[in-house]
Amino acid sequence: MPVDYKKLWILLIEKNISKPQLRKAANISPSTFTKLNKNEFVAMDVLVRICMVLDCDIGDVVEITR
């Protein structure tokens, strides 16, 4: 896949936030969270909600790979 959410998982560790805590705080459905875990595309509004919860920019959670 051309996207990688490794930065997101590292950021969660740095901020001491669990995946279930993020899913609940950002109101992410289980199926969408599975997509994140599999490095699949998710809607932009999901990424914005994650960034709002983590107080960061989109580039801090997702990376385009080639």
C-alpha positions as a Markdown table, in Angstrom:
| # | Residue | x | y | z |
|---|---|---|---|---|
| 1 | Met | 0.0 | 0.0 | 0.0 |
| 2 | Pro | 1.2 | 3.5 | -0.6 |
| 3 | Val | 0.4 | 4.7 | 2.9 |
| 4 | Asp | 2.0 | 3.8 | 6.2 |
| 5 | Tyr | 0.7 | 4.6 | 9.7 |
| 6 | Lys | 3.9 | 3.6 | 11.5 |
| 7 | Lys | 4.3 | 7.3 | 12.7 |
| 8 | Leu | 0.8 | 7.1 | 14.3 |
| 9 | Trp | 1.7 | 4.0 | 16.3 |
| 10 | Ile | 5.0 | 5.6 | 17.5 |
| 11 | Leu | 3.1 | 8.8 | 18.4 |
| 12 | Leu | 0.7 | 6.7 | 20.5 |
| 13 | Ile | 3.5 | 5.1 | 22.4 |
| 14 | Glu | 5.2 | 8.5 | 23.0 |
| 15 | Lys | 2.0 | 10.0 | 24.3 |
| 16 | Asn | 1.1 | 6.9 | 26.3 |
| 17 | Ile | -2.2 | 6.4 | 24.6 |
| 18 | Ser | -3.5 | 2.9 | 23.8 |
| 19 | Lys | -5.2 | 2.0 | 20.5 |
| 20 | Pro | -8.6 | 1.5 | 22.2 |
| 21 | Gln | -8.3 | 4.9 | 23.9 |
| 22 | Leu | -7.6 | 6.6 | 20.5 |
| 23 | Arg | -10.4 | 4.7 | 18.8 |
| 24 | Lys | -12.9 | 5.8 | 21.4 |
| 25 | Ala | -11.6 | 9.4 | 21.7 |
| 26 | Ala | -11.6 | 9.9 | 17.9 |
| 27 | Asn | -14.8 | 8.1 | 17.4 |
| 28 | Ile | -13.3 | 5.6 | 14.9 |
| 29 | Ser | -15.3 | 2.5 | 13.9 |
| 30 | Pro | -13.7 | -0.9 | 14.4 |
| 31 | Ser | -13.6 | -1.5 | 10.6 |
| 32 | Thr | -11.8 | 1.8 | 10.0 |
| 33 | Phe | -9.4 | 1.0 | 12.8 |
| 34 | Thr | -8.6 | -2.3 | 11.1 |
| 35 | Lys | -7.8 | -0.4 | 7.9 |
| 36 | Leu | -5.4 | 1.7 | 9.8 |
| 37 | Asn | -3.7 | -1.4 | 11.2 |
| 38 | Lys | -3.4 | -2.8 | 7.7 |
| 39 | Asn | -2.0 | 0.4 | 6.2 |
| 40 | Glu | -5.1 | 0.9 | 4.0 |
| 41 | Phe | -6.7 | 4.2 | 3.0 |
| 42 | Val | -9.1 | 5.8 | 5.4 |
| 43 | Ala | -11.2 | 8.9 | 4.9 |
| 44 | Met | -9.6 | 12.3 | 5.5 |
| 45 | Asp | -12.1 | 13.2 | 8.2 |
| 46 | Val | -10.8 | 10.2 | 10.2 |
| 47 | Leu | -7.2 | 11.4 | 9.9 |
| 48 | Val | -8.3 | 14.9 | 11.0 |
| 49 | Arg | -10.1 | 13.5 | 14.1 |
| 50 | Ile | -7.0 | 11.6 | 15.0 |
| 51 | Cys | -4.9 | 14.7 | 14.6 |
| 52 | Met | -7.3 | 16.7 | 16.8 |
| 53 | Val | -7.1 | 14.1 | 19.6 |
| 54 | Leu | -3.3 | 13.8 | 19.4 |
| 55 | Asp | -2.8 | 17.6 | 18.8 |
| 56 | Cys | -0.6 | 17.0 | 15.7 |
| 57 | Asp | -0.5 | 17.4 | 11.9 |
| 58 | Ile | -1.5 | 14.7 | 9.4 |
| 59 | Gly | 2.2 | 14.3 | 8.4 |
| 60 | Asp | 2.8 | 13.2 | 12.0 |
| 61 | Val | 0.5 | 10.2 | 11.6 |
| 62 | Val | 0.6 | 9.0 | 8.0 |
| 63 | Glu | 3.4 | 8.7 | 5.4 |
| 64 | Ile | 3.2 | 8.1 | 1.7 |
| 65 | Thr | 5.4 | 5.2 | 0.6 |
| 66 | Arg | 6.6 | 4.2 | -2.8 |
